[in-house]
Amino acid sequence: MKPKVHELLLPLLAGALFLLPLSGCDKSNGAKHYTFYEPIYTSRADALARINGNPTEGIDSAGKVYINGNYIFLSDVDKGIHVFDNTNPSHPVQVAFLSIPGNQDIVVRGNTLYADMYDALLAVDISDLSHVKVTRQLEHLFVMRAYVNGYGMPRDSVITGWTKKYSDTPPRNGSCYWCTLPGVDLVPMAFASSKSSGLAGSMAKIVLLKDHLYALAESHSLQIIDLDNADQPSAGPKIMAGFDLETVFPFQDKLFLGSSSGVYIYDVSSPDNPVAEGTFAHGRACDPVITDGDYAYVTLHSGGMCGGASNELNVLDVKDLKSPALVKAYTMSKPMGLSKDGDLLFVCDGPGVKVFRANNPGQLQYLKTIILSNAYDVIASNKHLLVTADEGIYQFDYSKQGMPLLSILPVAHHSKG
């Protein structure tokens, strides 16, 4: 399906809207002075040739996390993937860094890692983490990632850095999103907008289900990718799957798609032919979703690109997929990612991660809050809790009283302070 013209223009229009309100003004003489960043472009071939990065590379911006066996794969947003040996959760050891510009999502199946590089999907042989090899690149798969901060991605190049610029006039190309007030120095950040297979968090846009990847190609489409030949994935059908799609969560032979206006449920018993099962509409808000098969848990948070004013946790009865029904809405501060293991439900919200007893979804029992700064996403598995937050990646043991902290993988600018 070809993208519509308005879908291609949306990032440019969004960038243009940033120009006026974020410009700096020097009050001493009334003149406007702009500090902004322009992209550094590198050929795709050169970028991929440098994929084996420094294993001791620090974390700049902790993004999505993927667990595979004893390994943690952490996306350093738009920079690459850190790999940690987590055999001892109290002392994880970084063993590799994969330099992948534009990376935000991660999936691992066997010895192959799948990761986005802006608008492309890479298949990477990780059988030797010291010397990984790119085995396939599916270019121009993710339409909306072809633009960053209003700047387009040339066909054979990717953005690998940013150059600081000063001017008395705003940039003609891209946006002034990174314009600063006089005396203020900001650095570019990414748009926030991850055994034979592993476990992703609730904010994932690419997931593995059996022998297929399912990826949000853009805000309305679900791209199917065939993994029959694991190191040579092939792009399959792309279907119109909903509106304003944000996240995708796999469960058995079902996909739950979270959008800024509701939840879309698909049956993928026939992997190349998803069949719409049911939908649940809610007020406009950003919306990750998870399910345990009987109930779905949806967080709505206001602000950002999603709009809306709702901040709540919705519990849905999904035993009848064709008619999802709201069980109860719980008021939250500004919830983000969430995860569930057995009767324990973990929700990133407010000052950290809220923990609930969920044996009765209609009457969740609040247990405690793990205090962290801006917790973003969470994975609960095998009694270990992984949380992505401002300062880095935290691991907790929730099999023990008090859920003690096991380890921290710090973000570089926090570890220096």
Secondary structure, DSSP 8 states (H G I E B T S, - for coil): ----HHHHHHHHHHHHHTTTTT--B-TTTS-B-EEEEEEEEEEHHHHHHT-B--TT--BSSEEEEEEETTEEEEEETTTEEEEEE-SSTTS-EEEEEEE-TT---EEEETTEEEEEETTEEEEEE-SSTTS-EEEEEETT--GGGGEETTEE--TTEEEEEEEEEEESS--SSS--TT---TT-------------B-EE-TT-SEEEETTEEEEEEETTEEEEEE-SSTTS-EEEEEEE--SSEEEEEEETTEEEEEESSEEEEEE-SSTTS-EEEEEEE-SSSB--EEE-SSEEEEEEB-STTT-----EEEEEE-SSTTS-EEEEEEE-SS---EEEETTEEEEEETTEEEEEE-SSGGG-EEEEEEE-SS--EEEEETTEEEEEETTEEEEEETTSTT--EEEEEEBHHHHT-
